[in-house]
Amino acid sequence: MKEYDFLIVGGGAAGFAAALRANELGVKTLMVNRGPIGGTCVNVGCVPTKYILTALELRKRALKHHYAGMVLREERFDFGELLNGKDELVKFLRREKYEEVLESLDNVDYISGSAGFKSNREVLVNGEKVGFGKALIATGARARILPIRGVEKARGRILTHVEALKLKDVPESVVIIGGRAQALEFAQIFARAGAEVTLLQRSVRIMPQAEPELAIELEDILSQEGINVNTSVRIKFLERMGDGVKVHAEVGERESTFEGEYLFFATGREPNTEGLGLENTDVKTDGKGFVIVDKTLKAGENIYAAGDVIGEPMLETVAAKEGFTAAGNALEGRNVEMDYRAVPRVVFTDPQLASVGLTDGDAQKVAKCLCSTVEFSNVPKALITGEERGLIKMVVDARTKEILGVHILAHNAAEMIHEAGMMIRNRMTVDEVTDTLHVFPTMSEAIKLVALSFKGDVSKMPCCAM
């Protein structure tokens, strides 16, 4: 029986970060991965979806560019060609950022296949026994399809993000169940590619955990693009209709039906824990199957877990940080705790919805807070580029003036949110932000403007205030 000091089950962001740390420490490590190397993000998540979203955004701007009154004619659009470009990028990054990285790790062996724990010290890898000292579970999660009545009969017309990224032609129509990041991103992908899109969200608004002002503004923008957004929806059952699906639902108190060529489920994720043999270890899972860990990511006596398999926040950057931290704790005997206080999140719609820290509602539970919201029409660079749609909101502790949260709906909000993340991580105050020089004209100047708005009306200030 082969023996390893460290076993990593999973080959995504968490697993690779752990492998890098183990290699640095000179620890004899085995990584076992089932499926494409690189996990969700590079294969069927962040990379392919953002590639498509960016291409469609650039196409939209080219079709009707308002700068200097110029209008460009529409060029031939081939959705299949766009997806071929996506496939080539995925293949390139999988090779450059995962396969070649793995080949460079002297202390890490890799096996493609399945792993099942027999105990806290032994695992079966493709049917062969392997012993280990410490282990990390980083098997990720997959799209969840709700068990709605009629779902089995509609199987041939059901999509998740995995199947959607394999389409070669634009569907005539798509009904999307969900109203959070993935639902909104794919709604805009399909709509801008030419499909008729209907969005069904059970909450009273899309992005229910986001700041209401920003979520409502984004909903209006998506509706203006032709996306049929429905909220307060309760799905009753599905009906297969020839080459499509009919959704029977209640919208508020009204009976409604929605039809589409495809039905897209953007209804959360479920963990990849089945078949791992966790019942043979001291590792526990919650009611949804996610691995339970403590603040140091410890799941059992000598087993740790990281990434989507432990639940929210399910973000690639968080998974990598968790994997790196878990490996250090496991192999160096450390007890470093994860700090989720300043985790930035982005919905890559156009405009983008980015946030970090506490919302107004969350902050009110822990402190007396102040909030201020500024429209991007007050930001000179937004007017220069014609990207004045959107808002920025800052949440501040009323007593200490410490910044608790920043929320942005704007073009390139994803590029701006990092400054806000550093502000929150370093517990900066509003006064410290207003005392910081920003480049003019830039979109990120909005962060200084919203800080200045606690002192006065920014619409009454000159371009370069203070």
C-alpha positions in Angstrom: 0.0 0.0 0.0 1.3 3.4 -1.0 1.7 6.0 1.8 1.4 9.8 1.5 1.8 12.5 4.1 -1.0 14.5 2.6 -4.0 13.5 0.5 -6.0 16.1 -1.6 -9.3 15.0 -3.0 -10.3 17.4 -5.7 -8.5 19.3 -8.4 -10.1 22.8 -8.4 -9.0 26.1 -6.8 -9.0 24.8 -3.2 -7.1 21.6 -4.1 -4.5 23.4 -6.2 -3.9 26.1 -3.6 -3.4 23.3 -1.0 -1.0 21.4 -3.4 1.1 24.5 -3.9 1.4 25.0 -0.1 2.2 21.3 0.4 4.9 21.4 -2.3 6.5 24.5 -0.7 6.7 22.6 2.5 8.3 19.5 0.8 5.4 17.3 1.9 4.8 14.1 -0.1 1.3 14.7 -1.5 -1.3 12.9 -3.6 -4.0 14.7 -5.5 -6.9 12.7 -6.7 -9.4 14.4 -9.0 -12.5 13.2 -10.9 -13.4 15.1 -14.0 -11.7 17.9 -15.8 -8.7 19.3 -14.0 -9.2 22.9 -12.7 -12.7 22.4 -11.3 -15.7 24.5 -11.9 -14.2 28.0 -12.5 -12.0 27.4 -15.5 -14.1 24.7 -17.1 -17.8 25.6 -16.7 -17.8 28.7 -14.4 -16.1 32.0 -14.2 -13.8 31.8 -17.3 -16.3 30.7 -20.0 -19.2 32.7 -18.8 -17.2 35.9 -18.5 -15.6 35.3 -21.9 -19.1 35.2 -23.4 -20.5 38.1 -21.4 -17.5 40.3 -22.4 -17.8 39.4 -26.1 -21.5 40.2 -26.1 -21.0 43.4 -24.2 -18.3 44.5 -26.7 -20.7 43.6 -29.5 -23.5 45.6 -28.0 -21.2 48.7 -27.7 -20.0 48.3 -31.3 -23.6 48.1 -32.7 -24.5 51.4 -31.3 -21.6 53.5 -30.0 -22.8 56.9 -28.8 -19.3 58.4 -28.4 -18.9 61.4 -30.7 -22.3 60.5 -32.4 -20.8 57.5 -34.2 -23.0 54.5 -35.0 -21.5 51.3 -36.3 -23.4 48.8 -38.5 -24.1 45.3 -37.2 -21.7 42.6 -38.3 -22.5 38.9 -38.8 -22.9 37.2 -35.4 -22.2 33.5 -35.0 -23.0 32.1 -31.5 -21.4 28.8 -32.3 -18.2 30.6 -33.3 -18.3 32.5 -30.0 -18.5 29.3 -28.0 -15.7 27.8 -30.0 -13.5 30.7 -28.9 -14.6 30.1 -25.3 -13.6 26.4 -25.7 -10.2 27.4 -26.9 -9.6 29.8 -24.0 -10.7 27.1 -21.5 -8.4 24.6 -23.1 -5.5 27.1 -23.0 -6.0 28.1 -19.4 -6.5 24.5 -18.2 -3.2 23.6 -19.7 -1.2 26.7 -18.6 -2.7 27.3 -15.2 -3.4 23.7 -14.0 -1.7 20.9 -16.0 1.6 22.6 -16.4 1.5 23.9 -12.8 0.9 20.4 -11.5 3.8 19.1 -13.6 6.1 21.6 -12.0 5.3 20.4 -8.4 8.1 18.0 -7.4 6.4 16.7 -4.3 2.8 16.2 -5.7 1.6 13.1 -7.5 -1.7 13.2 -9.5 -4.2 10.5 -10.2 -7.3 11.0 -12.3 -10.1 9.0 -10.8 -12.3 8.5 -7.7 -11.4 8.4 -4.0 -13.4 6.8 -1.2 -12.4 7.0 2.4 -12.2 3.7 4.3 -11.1 5.3 7.5 -9.4 8.5 8.8 -6.0 7.0 7.5 -6.9 5.0 4.4 -8.6 5.7 1.1 -9.4 3.7 -2.0 -8.2 5.4 -5.2 -9.6 3.7 -8.3 -9.9 0.5 -6.2 -6.4 0.6 -4.7 -5.6 1.3 -1.1 -3.6 4.4 -0.2 -2.6 5.5 3.3 -2.3 9.1 4.3 -1.4 11.2 7.3 -3.5 14.3 6.7 -6.2 14.9 4.1 -8.1 17.7 2.5 -11.6 17.3 1.0 -12.0 19.8 -1.9 -14.5 18.1 -4.2 -16.6 21.2 -4.9 -20.3 21.4 -5.7 -22.6 21.1 -8.7 -25.7 22.8 -10.0 -28.9 21.9 -8.2 -32.1 21.0 -10.1 -35.2 21.5 -8.0 -37.4 18.5 -7.6 -40.4 20.2 -9.2 -43.3 18.1 -10.3 -42.9 17.3 -14.0 -39.1 17.8 -14.0 -38.3 14.3 -15.1 -40.5 14.5 -18.2 -38.9 17.8 -19.1 -35.3 16.5 -18.8 -34.4 16.9 -22.5 -35.2 20.6 -22.3 -33.6 21.4 -19.0 -30.3 23.3 -18.7 -27.8 24.2 -16.0 -24.8 26.3 -16.6 -22.9 23.1 -17.8 -25.4 22.3 -20.6 -25.9 25.9 -21.5 -22.2 26.4 -22.2 -22.3 23.5 -24.7 -25.1 24.9 -26.9 -24.1 25.7 -30.5 -27.1 27.7 -31.4 -29.0 30.4 -29.7 -32.3 29.1 -28.3 -35.4 30.9 -29.5 -36.6 31.3 -25.9 -35.4 30.4 -22.4 -37.2 30.4 -19.0 -34.7 30.9 -16.1 -35.6 29.9 -12.6 -33.6 32.0 -10.2 -32.7 35.6 -9.6 -29.2 35.7 -8.2 -25.8 36.0 -9.9 -25.9 33.0 -12.2 -29.5 33.6 -13.3 -28.8 37.2 -14.1 -25.6 36.6 -16.0 -27.1 33.9 -18.2 -30.3 36.0 -18.7 -28.2 38.7 -20.2 -26.1 36.2 -22.2 -29.2 34.7 -23.8 -30.9 38.0 -24.3 -28.0 39.7 -25.9 -27.4 36.6 -28.1 -31.0 37.0 -29.4 -33.2 34.8 -27.3 -36.4 35.7 -25.7 -35.7 35.4 -21.9 -38.1 35.1 -19.0 -36.8 35.2 -15.4 -38.7 33.7 -12.5 -37.6 34.7 -9.0 -39.4 33.5 -5.9 -38.3 36.5 -3.8 -39.9 40.0 -4.0 -36.9 41.2 -6.0 -33.8 39.9 -7.8 -30.6 39.7 -5.7 -32.6 39.7 -2.4 -29.5 39.9 -0.3 -28.1 43.0 -2.2 -28.8 46.6 -1.3 -32.4 47.2 -2.5 -31.7 50.4 -4.4 -29.0 48.7 -6.5 -31.1 45.5 -7.1 -34.1 47.5 -8.2 -32.0 49.6 -10.5 -30.4 46.5 -12.0 -33.8 44.9 -12.5 -35.0 48.0 -14.4 -31.9 47.9 -16.6 -32.4 44.2 -17.4 -36.1 44.8 -18.2 -35.2 47.6 -20.5 -33.0 45.1 -22.4 -36.1 43.0 -23.0 -35.7 40.4 -20.2 -39.1 39.6 -18.8 -38.4 39.7 -15.0 -41.0 38.2 -12.7 -40.7 38.2 -8.9 -42.7 36.6 -6.1 -43.1 33.5 -8.2 -44.0 30.1 -6.8 -43.4 27.3 -9.3 -46.2 24.7 -9.2 -45.3 22.1 -11.9 -43.7 21.7 -15.3 -45.2 20.4 -18.5 -43.3 19.1 -21.6 -44.7 20.8 -24.7 -43.2 19.4 -27.9 -39.9 21.1 -28.3 -40.2 23.1 -25.2 -41.4 23.4 -21.6 -44.4 25.1 -20.0 -44.0 26.4 -16.4 -47.1 26.6 -14.3 -46.7 29.1 -11.5 -48.3 31.6 -9.2 -47.0 35.2 -9.5 -48.2 36.9 -6.4 -51.8 35.6 -6.2 -52.2 35.3 -9.9 -52.0 32.0 -11.9 -49.6 32.2 -14.8 -47.8 30.1 -17.3 -44.5 30.6 -19.0 -43.2 28.8 -22.1 -39.7 28.4 -23.4 -37.6 26.2 -25.7 -35.4 25.5 -22.6 -35.8 25.7 -18.9 -32.6 26.9 -17.1 -32.1 26.1 -13.4 -30.1 28.7 -11.6 -31.2 27.5 -8.2 -28.1 27.0 -6.1 -25.5 24.3 -5.8 -25.2 21.0 -4.0 -22.0 19.4 -2.7 -20.0 16.6 -4.3 -19.9 14.4 -1.2 -21.7 11.3 -2.3 -19.5 8.3 -2.7 -16.6 9.8 -0.7 -17.1 7.3 2.1 -17.3 10.0 4.8 -19.4 7.7 6.9 -16.2 5.7 7.5 -14.5 8.8 9.0 -15.3 11.2 11.8 -16.2 13.9 9.2 -19.8 15.2 9.5 -22.1 16.9 6.9 -25.1 19.2 7.4 -28.6 18.6 6.2 -27.7 19.6 2.6 -24.6 17.4 2.5 -22.0 20.1 2.9 -19.0 19.2 5.0 -19.0 20.8 8.4 -15.7 22.5 9.4 -14.6 24.7 12.3 -13.0 28.2 11.9 -9.7 26.6 11.0 -11.4 24.4 8.3 -10.9 21.3 10.3 -13.5 18.6 9.6 -12.2 15.7 11.5 -9.2 14.5 13.6 -6.8 14.7 10.7 -9.1 15.8 7.8 -9.8 19.3 6.6 -12.1 20.6 3.9 -12.2 23.7 1.7 -14.0 25.3 -1.2 -17.6 24.9 -2.4 -17.9 21.5 -0.6 -18.2 23.4 2.7 -20.8 25.9 1.4 -21.0 29.6 1.1 -19.3 31.8 0.1 -18.9 29.7 -3.1 -16.3 31.9 -4.9 -13.1 30.7 -6.6 -10.9 33.2 -4.7 -12.4 32.1 -1.4 -11.9 28.4 -2.3 -8.2 29.1 -3.1 -7.7 31.0 0.2 -9.4 28.2 2.1 -7.3 25.5 0.5 -4.1 27.3 1.2 -5.1 28.0 4.8 -6.3 24.5 5.4 -3.1 23.0 4.0 -1.0 25.2 6.3 -3.1 24.3 9.3 -3.0 20.6 8.5 0.7 20.4 7.7 2.2 22.9 10.1 0.0 22.4 13.1 -1.3 25.9 12.9 -4.8 27.2 13.8 -5.3 30.1 11.4 -8.9 31.1 11.0 -10.5 32.3 7.8 -11.6 35.9 7.8 -14.7 36.4 5.6 -15.2 40.0 6.7 -13.9 41.6 3.4 -14.8 39.1 0.7 -15.7 41.0 -2.5 -18.6 39.6 -4.6 -19.6 40.5 -8.2 -22.5 39.8 -10.5 -20.9 40.2 -14.0 -24.0 41.7 -15.7 -23.7 45.0 -17.6 -23.6 47.1 -15.5 -21.9 44.9 -12.9 -23.1 44.6 -9.3 -20.3 44.5 -6.8 -20.3 44.5 -3.0 -18.0 44.0 -0.1 -18.7 44.1 3.6 -22.0 44.6 5.3 -25.2 45.8 3.8 -27.3 48.5 5.4 -29.6 45.9 6.9 -26.8 43.7 8.2 -25.0 46.7 9.7 -28.1 47.8 11.6 -28.0 44.5 13.5 -24.5 45.2 14.9 -24.1 48.9 15.1 -25.8 52.3 14.6 -24.9 53.1 11.0 -25.1 55.8 8.5 -25.6 55.2 4.7 -25.1 57.4 1.7 -25.9 56.7 -2.0 -24.5 58.5 -5.0 -25.6 58.2 -8.7 -22.8 57.6 -11.2 -24.2 60.6 -13.2 -22.2 62.6 -10.6 -18.9 60.9 -11.7 -17.2 62.8 -14.6 -15.6 59.7 -16.1 -19.0 58.0 -16.3 -20.3 60.9 -18.3 -17.2 60.9 -20.5 -17.7 57.2 -21.4 -21.5 57.3 -21.5 -21.7 54.8 -18.6 -23.7 56.9 -16.1 -26.1 54.2 -15.2 -25.7 52.9 -11.7 -25.2 53.8 -8.0 -22.6 53.5 -5.3 -23.7 53.1 -1.6 -21.4 53.2 1.4 -22.3 51.9 4.9 -20.5 53.5 7.8 -20.5 53.1 11.6 -22.1 56.2 12.9 -19.9 56.3 16.0 -16.5 55.5 14.7 -17.0 56.5 11.1 -15.4 53.1 10.1 -16.5 51.9 6.7 -18.5 48.7 7.0 -19.7 48.1 3.5 -19.5 49.4 -0.1 -21.9 48.4 -2.8 -21.5 49.4 -6.5 -23.8 49.0 -9.6 -21.7 50.4 -12.5 -19.7 49.6 -15.6 -16.5 47.9 -14.4 -17.7 47.8 -10.8 -15.6 44.6 -10.4 -12.5 46.6 -11.0 -13.5 49.2 -8.4 -14.5 47.0 -5.5 -11.0 46.0 -4.6 -10.2 49.4 -3.2 -13.3 49.2 -1.1 -12.2 45.7 0.1 -8.8 47.1 1.2 -10.6 49.9 3.0 -12.8 47.5 5.0 -9.9 45.1 5.7 -7.8 47.9 7.1 -10.8 49.4 9.0 -10.5 52.8 7.3 -12.8 55.6 8.1 -14.7 58.0 5.9 -12.3 60.8 6.7 -9.3 58.7 5.7 -10.9 58.0 2.3 -11.8 61.6 1.6 -8.1 62.5 2.5 -6.9 60.0 -0.1 -6.1 61.4 -3.6 -7.8 59.7 -6.6 -6.9 60.0 -10.2 -9.2 62.3 -12.2 -11.1 61.3 -14.3 -11.7 57.7 -13.3 -14.7 55.6 -12.4 -13.2 54.6 -9.1 -13.3 58.3 -8.1 -16.9 57.4 -7.2 -15.5 55.9 -3.9 -14.2 59.2 -2.8 -17.4 61.0 -4.0 -19.6 58.7 -1.9 -17.3 59.3 1.1 -17.6 63.1 0.5 -21.4 62.8 0.3 -21.4 62.3 4.1 -20.2 65.9 4.4 -22.3 67.5 1.7 -24.2 67.3 -1.6 -21.6 66.1 -4.2 -23.7 67.5 -7.1 -22.8 70.9 -5.7 -19.1 70.2 -5.7 -16.5 70.9 -8.5 -14.9 68.0 -10.4 -11.9 67.7 -8.3 -13.2 68.4 -4.8 -10.8 68.4 -1.8 
